[in-house]
Amino acid sequence: MSASTIEKKTLREGAFGNATGLSCRECGHQIELGPNYACPECFGPLEIAYDFPAVTREQIEAGPANIWRYKALLPVPDDIEQSPNTEPGFTRLLKAHNLGRELGIDNLWVKDDSTNPTNSFKDRVVACALSAAREFDAKVFACPSTGNLANAVAAAGARAGIKTVVFIPSNLEQPKQVNSAIFTENLIAVDGNYDDVNKLASEIAGEEDGWAFVNVNVRPYYAEGSKTLGYEIAEQLGWRLPDQIVIPVASGSQLTKVDKAFQELIKLGLVEDKPYRVFGAQAEGCSPVSVAYKAGVDAIRPVKPDTIAKSLAIGNPADGIYVLDVCKRTGGAVEDITDDQIRDAIVLLARTEGIFTETAGGTTVGVLKKLVETGQLDTSLETVVINTGHGLKTLDAVSGRVSARATIAPSYDAFVAANII
C-alpha cells in the first residue's frame, strides 16, 4: 500500500484515537499518520506519538475484558469495539509457586498469553494492525511470519471479512501451517528463512497498492499492540510494576513496547515510578542480540537462524539495538540457551505449573533458569516471565522427550507389576 494511495483519502476524525503522528525513533522527525514505517529524513524506524488525555484506573477497569480497555492509549478509534475483531488480551497472570520453588525465586509470576484467540500474543498486535488497515481502506491484509503471526492475521482477517495472504518459511512447523491454512486459502510457503520471507513482503508492499502488511507498512500501529502486555501485567499486579521481567526476543518489538508501556503508565500517574529490570531471552541458534550484549557492542550482526525456536528465528531483528538500550538502561541483560535447554524448560513449566508452552516460552523459561544460575537475576525480587504461545503449535520439539511411562495389560496385577508409583 503506497503512501500516495492513502494521501488521496481523508482519514476520518479520531481514526487513530489520541495518536498525533509518526515520530522517528532516531532523529525525532515527525510526519502525519499514514502507512509509513521509515523516516523520510534519516530512514530510521517510525513509531506512534500521542497526546494522551487524563486517564484513570477506574476508566480502564470499567472497559471490556480485552485489550480495548486500554484503547485511550492505543492508535485506534473510540468505537473500536464496534468493528469485528478477535478481541484478544486480558489473559491470565498466574502466581508460579511451584516453578518459583524449583528455581529458587521467592515471588514469580507467569503471564500466560497462550489463551489468546489463536493461542499466542500475536493476536494483540494484529488487532491494532487490523484497525489501521481498515482506516487505510486496505484490500488485502497480509504478513511475513514465523508462524504465530500468520495464524493471527489469517484468523483476524476471516473475522473482519477482509482478504488475507500470509507468507511463511517453507520449513515451518506443520501445526502452525495448519493453524493458518484453516483460516485462509492464501497460505504461501517461501523457500528460505524468515528474513528472506520478510524481504519478499517488503518488495510486494512497495509494488502492490491496497496491501496492508502488518509488520511492514503498518508496523508502527501493529507494534503498539505489544504495549497491552505491559499494561495488563501492571493492572493485574494491583497497579504496580514488577521488579524484573523476562521477555522473549525475536524482532525485539515486544520487549521494547512492554518497556514503553511501563514508561507511559508512570507518566500518566497510573503506577508508582520505581526501578525495574528487563531481561531478553534468545535461542543460541539465533542470538544476535544476546551476542551483541555480551560483547558490549551496540551493533547487531545478522545471523542465519538454526534453532527449534522458529518463532524467535529472526536473524536480523528490527528492534535489536533498542532491546540493548532497554536492557542496559534498566540494569537487565540479554541471555541465550541451547535447543536442549529449551526442551527441558518446556517440560519444566508444564510439570510445575500445568502450562504447555511452545519453544519461544521454553526459551524464556530456560533463560530465566540460566539467569538465576549465573546470578544475573535477583531471586528475592518480584519477577514476571512471559509465555507467548501454546505448546500444541510446536509438538515436535518435545515429542521425543515425553511418552507413555509404560504399556500394561488391563488388569490390576499388571498395574502392580509395573511398579508405577
C-alpha positions as a printed NumPy array, in Angstrom:
array([[  0.   ,   0.   ,   0.   ],
       [  1.815,   3.096,  -1.166],
       [  1.685,   6.361,   0.735],
       [  0.447,   8.126,  -2.419],
       [ -2.652,   5.901,  -2.469],
       [ -3.511,   6.87 ,   1.091],
       [ -2.873,  10.563,   0.549],
       [ -5.935,  10.659,  -1.712],
       [ -8.127,   9.513,   1.169],
       [ -9.1  ,  11.776,   4.043],
       [ -8.816,   9.888,   7.303],
       [-11.911,  10.175,   9.456],
       [-11.598,  12.27 ,  12.588],
       [-10.451,  10.214,  15.555],
       [ -9.457,   7.29 ,  13.338],
       [ -6.349,   6.754,  15.433],
       [ -7.627,   7.878,  18.809],
       [ -5.117,  10.002,  20.7  ],
       [ -2.271,   9.346,  18.257],
       [ -0.913,  12.596,  16.813],
       [  1.612,  11.426,  14.245],
       [  4.563,   9.21 ,  13.454],
       [  7.86 ,  10.027,  15.148],
       [ 11.319,   8.8  ,  14.137],
       [ 12.997,   6.792,  16.873],
       [ 16.398,   8.017,  15.685],
       [ 16.168,  11.714,  14.754],
       [ 12.781,  12.64 ,  16.248],
       [ 11.366,  13.943,  12.957],
       [  7.562,  13.733,  12.874],
       [  5.19 ,  13.137,   9.975],
       [  1.445,  12.726,   9.641],
       [ -0.254,   9.435,  10.383],
       [ -0.214,   7.114,   7.388],
       [  1.027,   3.723,   6.148],
       [  4.702,   4.616,   6.606],
       [  7.379,   2.907,   8.633],
       [ 10.644,   4.665,   7.677],
       [ 11.623,   8.257,   8.419],
       [ 11.856,  10.391,   5.244],
       [ 14.779,  12.294,   6.764],
       [ 17.099,   9.573,   8.087],
       [ 15.297,   6.306,   7.187],
       [ 15.058,   5.42 ,  10.874],
       [ 12.05 ,   3.446,  12.173],
       [  8.84 ,   5.315,  12.937],
       [  6.625,   4.861,  15.977],
       [  3.334,   6.347,  17.143],
       [  3.36 ,   9.662,  19.016],
       [  0.437,  10.574,  21.289],
       [ -1.233,  13.365,  23.186],
       [ -2.792,  11.356,  25.993],
       [ -5.731,  12.752,  27.936],
       [ -6.033,  12.217,  31.675],
       [ -6.755,   8.511,  32.146],
       [ -7.776,   6.936,  35.44 ],
       [ -7.546,   3.397,  36.724],
       [-11.312,   3.374,  37.168],
       [-11.892,   4.238,  33.494],
       [ -9.644,   1.395,  32.395],
       [-11.156,  -1.116,  34.822],
       [-14.644,  -0.267,  33.521],
       [-13.626,  -1.291,  29.999],
       [-14.053,  -4.677,  28.298],
       [-12.019,  -7.7  ,  29.365],
       [ -9.692,  -7.424,  26.367],
       [ -7.071,  -5.022,  25.019],
       [ -9.679,  -2.383,  24.173],
       [ -9.887,  -1.448,  27.857],
       [ -6.652,   0.43 ,  27.001],
       [ -7.951,   1.989,  23.778],
       [ -7.193,   5.525,  25.015],
       [ -3.51 ,   4.515,  24.963],
       [ -3.559,   2.855,  21.522],
       [ -3.766,   4.131,  17.906],
       [ -7.381,   3.015,  17.497],
       [-10.735,   4.854,  17.301],
       [-13.023,   5.216,  20.294],
       [-15.589,   2.969,  18.588],
       [-13.092,   0.123,  18.043],
       [-15.343,  -2.396,  19.82 ],
       [-17.94 ,  -1.968,  17.064],
       [-15.593,  -3.367,  14.409],
       [-15.409,  -7.176,  14.181],
       [-12.115,  -8.385,  15.628],
       [-10.836, -11.303,  17.672],
       [-10.917,  -9.305,  20.952],
       [ -7.604, -10.561,  22.338],
       [ -5.975,  -9.82 ,  25.65 ],
       [ -6.543,  -9.675,  29.378],
       [ -5.005, -13.116,  29.635],
       [ -4.218, -14.683,  32.984],
       [ -1.3  , -13.736,  35.225],
       [ -0.543, -16.822,  37.303],
       [  1.395, -16.991,  40.56 ],
       [  4.023, -19.614,  39.782],
       [  4.571, -21.096,  43.26 ],
       [  5.923, -24.434,  42.037],
       [  8.229, -23.088,  39.338],
       [  9.449, -20.403,  41.696],
       [ 10.24 , -23.   ,  44.338],
       [ 12.056, -25.142,  41.752],
       [ 14.192, -22.203,  40.598],
       [ 14.601, -20.568,  43.984],
       [ 12.667, -17.398,  43.123],
       [ 10.626, -16.036,  46.018],
       [  7.905, -14.239,  44.046],
       [  7.36 , -15.437,  40.47 ],
       [  4.504, -14.874,  38.024],
       [  3.792, -16.249,  34.537],
       [  1.922, -14.005,  32.108],
       [  0.241, -16.686,  30.001],
       [ -0.658, -15.364,  26.557],
       [ -1.305, -18.825,  25.154],
       [ -5.018, -18.329,  25.892],
       [ -5.483, -15.637,  23.222],
       [ -7.859, -16.455,  20.31 ],
       [ -5.167, -18.115,  18.15 ],
       [ -3.104, -19.135,  21.178],
       [ -0.325, -16.553,  21.015],
       [  0.351, -12.927,  21.89 ],
       [  0.32 , -12.049,  18.171],
       [ -3.461, -11.581,  18.364],
       [ -2.772,  -8.352,  20.27 ],
       [ -0.568,  -6.715,  17.66 ],
       [ -2.71 ,  -7.937,  14.785],
       [ -5.849,  -6.375,  16.306],
       [ -4.162,  -2.962,  16.266],
       [ -2.804,  -3.511,  12.756],
       [ -6.258,  -4.528,  11.539],
       [ -7.745,  -1.296,  12.858],
       [ -5.141,   0.698,  10.897],
       [ -5.68 ,  -1.385,   7.756],
       [ -9.411,  -0.613,   7.905],
       [ -8.774,   3.11 ,   8.22 ],
       [ -6.424,   2.961,   5.222],
       [ -9.028,   1.075,   3.142],
       [ -6.722,  -1.905,   2.658],
       [ -7.963,  -4.558,   0.253],
       [ -5.516,  -7.247,   1.413],
       [ -4.384,  -7.96 ,   4.983],
       [ -1.009,  -9.718,   4.898],
       [  2.205, -10.593,   6.717],
       [  5.529, -12.392,   6.573],
       [  5.638, -14.697,   9.576],
       [  7.445, -17.371,  11.563],
       [  4.044, -18.909,  12.306],
       [  2.116, -17.296,  15.131],
       [  1.64 , -14.028,  13.271],
       [  0.319, -15.872,  10.224],
       [ -2.215, -17.653,  12.441],
       [ -3.355, -14.361,  13.97 ],
       [ -3.563, -12.441,  10.684],
       [ -5.489, -15.211,   8.938],
       [ -7.996, -15.508,  11.794],
       [ -8.43 , -11.744,  12.229],
       [ -8.95 , -11.294,   8.51 ],
       [-11.593, -14.012,   8.455],
       [-13.399, -12.379,  11.376],
       [-13.224,  -8.95 ,   9.718],
       [-14.219, -10.168,   6.262],
       [-11.033,  -8.948,   4.565],
       [ -8.893, -10.962,   2.154],
       [ -5.705, -12.323,   3.762],
       [ -2.403, -13.546,   2.369],
       [  0.241, -14.894,   4.744],
       [  3.829, -15.79 ,   3.859],
       [  5.878, -18.289,   5.884],
       [  9.215, -20.152,   5.592],
       [  8.533, -23.495,   3.917],
       [ 10.154, -25.439,   6.798],
       [  7.764, -24.041,   9.423],
       [  6.271, -26.465,  11.947],
       [  3.292, -28.289,  10.437],
       [  0.833, -27.383,  13.231],
       [  1.461, -23.686,  12.621],
       [  0.911, -24.156,   8.888],
       [ -2.407, -25.89 ,   9.528],
       [ -3.402, -23.202,  12.029],
       [ -3.039, -20.614,   9.281],
       [ -4.442, -22.601,   6.357],
       [ -7.643, -23.329,   8.275],
       [ -8.443, -19.594,   8.271],
       [ -7.234, -18.623,   4.786],
       [ -6.776, -20.239,   1.413],
       [ -3.787, -17.96 ,   0.798],
       [ -1.01 , -19.51 ,   2.857],
       [  2.175, -19.057,   0.821],
       [  5.282, -21.063,   1.74 ],
       [  8.578, -19.5  ,   0.663],
       [ 11.833, -21.397,   0.208],
       [ 14.087, -19.564,   2.656],
       [ 14.245, -18.344,   6.232],
       [ 12.166, -15.596,   7.842],
       [ 14.494, -12.828,   6.696],
       [ 14.011, -13.997,   3.094],
       [ 10.24 , -14.011,   3.593],
       [ 10.332, -10.542,   5.135],
       [ 12.373,  -9.188,   2.234],
       [  9.804, -10.538,  -0.232],
       [  6.961,  -8.968,   1.763],
       [  8.729,  -5.599,   1.715],
       [  9.083,  -5.812,  -2.068],
       [  5.402,  -6.64 ,  -2.51 ],
       [  4.381,  -3.824,  -0.148],
       [  6.363,  -1.379,  -2.267],
       [  4.841,  -2.525,  -5.552],
       [  1.232,  -3.504,  -4.826],
       [ -1.463,  -0.959,  -3.931],
       [ -4.029,  -1.881,  -1.305],
       [ -1.869,  -4.347,   0.627],
       [ -1.501,  -3.801,   4.382],
       [  1.442,  -5.857,   5.634],
       [  1.015,  -5.777,   9.385],
       [  4.724,  -5.83 ,  10.203],
       [  5.92 ,  -3.817,   7.205],
       [  3.921,  -0.786,   6.041],
       [  1.6  ,  -0.656,   9.062],
       [  4.287,  -1.775,  11.517],
       [  4.104,   1.34 ,  13.768],
       [  0.42 ,   0.587,  14.534],
       [  0.962,  -3.16 ,  14.809],
       [  3.854,  -2.794,  17.26 ],
       [  1.748,  -0.76 ,  19.703],
       [ -0.362,  -3.837,  20.452],
       [  2.515,  -5.299,  22.465],
       [  2.139,  -2.455,  24.954],
       [ -1.027,  -4.099,  26.219],
       [  1.062,  -6.894,  27.749],
       [  2.765,  -4.304,  29.931],
       [ -0.499,  -2.566,  30.8  ],
       [ -2.144,  -5.822,  31.827],
       [  0.757,  -7.02 ,  33.934],
       [  0.767,  -3.758,  35.883],
       [ -3.016,  -3.769,  36.341],
       [ -3.117,  -7.441,  37.351],
       [ -0.385,  -6.842,  39.922],
       [ -2.62 ,  -4.244,  41.555],
       [ -1.369,  -1.272,  39.521],
       [  2.316,  -1.729,  40.185],
       [  5.309,  -2.624,  38.051],
       [  7.226,  -5.87 ,  38.625],
       [ 10.81 ,  -5.629,  39.815],
       [ 12.044,  -7.87 ,  36.993],
       [ 10.585,  -9.199,  33.76 ],
       [ 11.909, -11.761,  31.268],
       [ 10.703, -11.401,  27.663],
       [ 11.49 , -13.413,  24.514],
       [ 13.301, -11.607,  21.706],
       [ 12.549, -12.221,  18.025],
       [ 12.352,  -8.835,  16.267],
       [ 12.657,  -7.286,  19.727],
       [  9.482,  -5.232,  19.379],
       [  7.62 ,  -6.939,  22.203],
       [ 10.343,  -6.191,  24.732],
       [ 10.718,  -2.546,  23.739],
       [  6.95 ,  -1.969,  23.756],
       [  6.463,  -3.52 ,  27.184],
       [  9.07 ,  -1.069,  28.423],
       [  7.237,   1.745,  26.599],
       [  4.011,   0.692,  28.324],
       [  5.653,   0.825,  31.739],
       [  7.022,   4.298,  30.998],
       [  3.611,   5.53 ,  29.817],
       [  1.906,   4.215,  32.948],
       [  4.438,   6.076,  35.074],
       [  3.97 ,   9.344,  33.153],
       [  0.186,   9.068,  33.424],
       [  0.414,   8.512,  37.165],
       [ -1.266,   5.119,  36.938],
       [  1.618,   3.337,  38.676],
       [  4.359,   4.388,  41.059],
       [  7.659,   5.336,  39.448],
       [ 10.141,   2.661,  40.502],
       [ 13.172,   0.837,  39.103],
       [ 12.548,  -2.345,  37.133],
       [ 14.876,  -4.635,  35.223],
       [ 14.154,  -6.019,  31.747],
       [ 15.789,  -9.234,  30.514],
       [ 15.719, -10.532,  26.935],
       [ 15.674, -14.238,  26.018],
       [ 17.004, -15.791,  22.806],
       [ 17.831, -19.236,  21.475],
       [ 21.544, -19.878,  20.99 ],
       [ 20.875, -20.799,  17.357],
       [ 19.538, -17.304,  16.67 ],
       [ 21.012, -14.952,  19.253],
       [ 22.339, -11.824,  17.525],
       [ 21.104,  -9.526,  20.3  ],
       [ 22.493, -11.696,  23.088],
       [ 25.845, -11.913,  21.307],
       [ 25.975,  -8.126,  20.938],
       [ 25.027,  -7.613,  24.587],
       [ 27.732,  -9.965,  25.837],
       [ 30.308,  -8.378,  23.538],
       [ 29.399,  -4.935,  24.812],
       [ 28.713,  -3.557,  21.332],
       [ 25.741,  -1.561,  20.037],
       [ 25.633,  -3.028,  16.521],
       [ 23.657,  -6.189,  15.771],
       [ 25.388,  -8.601,  13.404],
       [ 22.78 , -10.59 ,  11.397],
       [ 22.919, -14.383,  11.657],
       [ 21.405, -17.347,   9.832],
       [ 18.918, -18.96 ,  12.256],
       [ 19.388, -22.583,  13.286],
       [ 17.104, -23.391,  16.219],
       [ 13.926, -25.234,  17.134],
       [ 12.539, -21.903,  18.4  ],
       [ 11.317, -20.908,  14.955],
       [  9.027, -18.158,  16.251],
       [ 12.175, -16.424,  17.524],
       [ 14.248, -17.209,  14.428],
       [ 14.766, -13.684,  13.111],
       [ 18.413, -13.32 ,  12.2  ],
       [ 18.273,  -9.575,  11.589],
       [ 15.955,  -8.224,  14.322],
       [ 14.476,  -4.81 ,  13.51 ],
       [ 14.399,  -3.678,  17.144],
       [ 17.61 ,  -5.372,  18.24 ],
       [ 19.516,  -2.181,  19.058],
       [ 16.549,  -0.875,  21.045],
       [ 16.44 ,  -4.101,  23.058],
       [ 20.056,  -3.451,  24.003],
       [ 19.165,   0.105,  25.026],
       [ 16.277,  -1.022,  27.259],
       [ 18.159,  -3.873,  28.93 ],
       [ 21.208,  -1.716,  29.614],
       [ 19.151,   1.241,  30.855],
       [ 17.157,  -0.884,  33.285],
       [ 20.081,  -2.961,  34.535],
       [ 18.871,  -6.138,  32.858],
       [ 20.603,  -8.387,  30.346],
       [ 20.101, -10.474,  27.193],
       [ 20.849, -14.188,  27.513],
       [ 20.519, -17.291,  25.327],
       [ 20.191, -21.06 ,  25.768],
       [ 20.585, -24.206,  23.666],
       [ 17.793, -26.137,  21.97 ],
       [ 18.127, -28.939,  24.548],
       [ 17.71 , -26.39 ,  27.338],
       [ 14.605, -25.084,  25.563],
       [ 13.113, -28.59 ,  25.5  ],
       [ 13.918, -29.108,  29.165],
       [ 12.285, -25.778,  30.071],
       [  9.091, -26.648,  28.19 ],
       [  8.778, -29.817,  30.267],
       [  9.708, -27.949,  33.459],
       [  6.967, -25.342,  33.04 ],
       [  4.4  , -27.994,  32.165],
       [  5.202, -30.2  ,  35.15 ],
       [  5.422, -27.38 ,  37.688],
       [  2.587, -25.06 ,  36.6  ],
       [  0.423, -27.036,  34.166],
       [  1.252, -24.655,  31.298],
       [  2.224, -26.172,  27.95 ],
       [  4.351, -23.587,  26.179],
       [  5.782, -23.521,  22.684],
       [  9.508, -23.194,  22.013],
       [  9.502, -19.404,  22.483],
       [  8.134, -19.818,  26.005],
       [ 10.603, -22.62 ,  26.597],
       [ 13.344, -20.202,  25.619],
       [ 12.082, -17.592,  28.074],
       [ 11.688, -20.014,  30.996],
       [ 15.049, -21.595,  30.189],
       [ 16.735, -18.201,  30.147],
       [ 15.021, -17.366,  33.445],
       [ 16.623, -20.503,  34.918],
       [ 20.016, -19.563,  33.481],
       [ 19.767, -16.015,  34.817],
       [ 19.222, -17.459,  38.294],
       [ 22.101, -19.923,  37.96 ],
       [ 24.505, -17.22 ,  36.751],
       [ 23.44 , -14.726,  39.415],
       [ 22.188, -12.157,  36.928],
       [ 18.649, -12.168,  38.342],
       [ 17.803, -11.249,  41.947],
       [ 15.744, -14.158,  43.276],
       [ 14.359, -12.061,  46.143],
       [ 12.542,  -9.637,  43.813],
       [  9.091,  -9.944,  42.235],
       [  9.613, -11.402,  38.766],
       [  7.361, -11.932,  35.744],
       [  8.124, -14.274,  32.845],
       [  6.078, -14.084,  29.641],
       [  4.723, -17.167,  27.883],
       [  3.848, -16.058,  24.357],
       [  2.264, -19.164,  22.839],
       [  0.801, -22.651,  23.256],
       [  2.829, -25.83 ,  23.054],
       [  0.387, -27.561,  20.709],
       [  1.961, -25.428,  17.967],
       [  5.419, -26.981,  18.422],
       [  4.742, -30.587,  19.413],
       [  7.778, -31.918,  17.548],
       [ 10.08 , -30.052,  19.925],
       [  9.235, -32.328,  22.842],
       [  7.677, -35.398,  21.228],
       [ 10.939, -37.288,  21.777],
       [ 11.226, -36.144,  25.381],
       [  7.883, -37.345,  26.716],
       [  5.941, -40.57 ,  26.175],
       [  3.883, -43.217,  27.972],
       [  5.602, -44.441,  31.15 ],
       [  4.512, -47.995,  30.449],
       [  2.117, -50.086,  28.397],
       [  0.286, -52.612,  30.55 ],
       [ -2.472, -55.185,  30.26 ],
       [ -5.923, -54.121,  31.514],
       [ -5.559, -55.871,  34.874],
       [ -4.715, -54.914,  38.451],
       [ -1.884, -57.434,  38.554],
       [ -0.271, -55.766,  35.547],
       [ -0.624, -52.386,  37.24 ],
       [  1.103, -53.683,  40.378],
       [  3.835, -55.37 ,  38.345],
       [  4.595, -52.119,  36.547],
       [  5.597, -50.527,  39.868],
       [  4.364, -47.122,  38.673],
       [  4.369, -45.288,  41.986]])
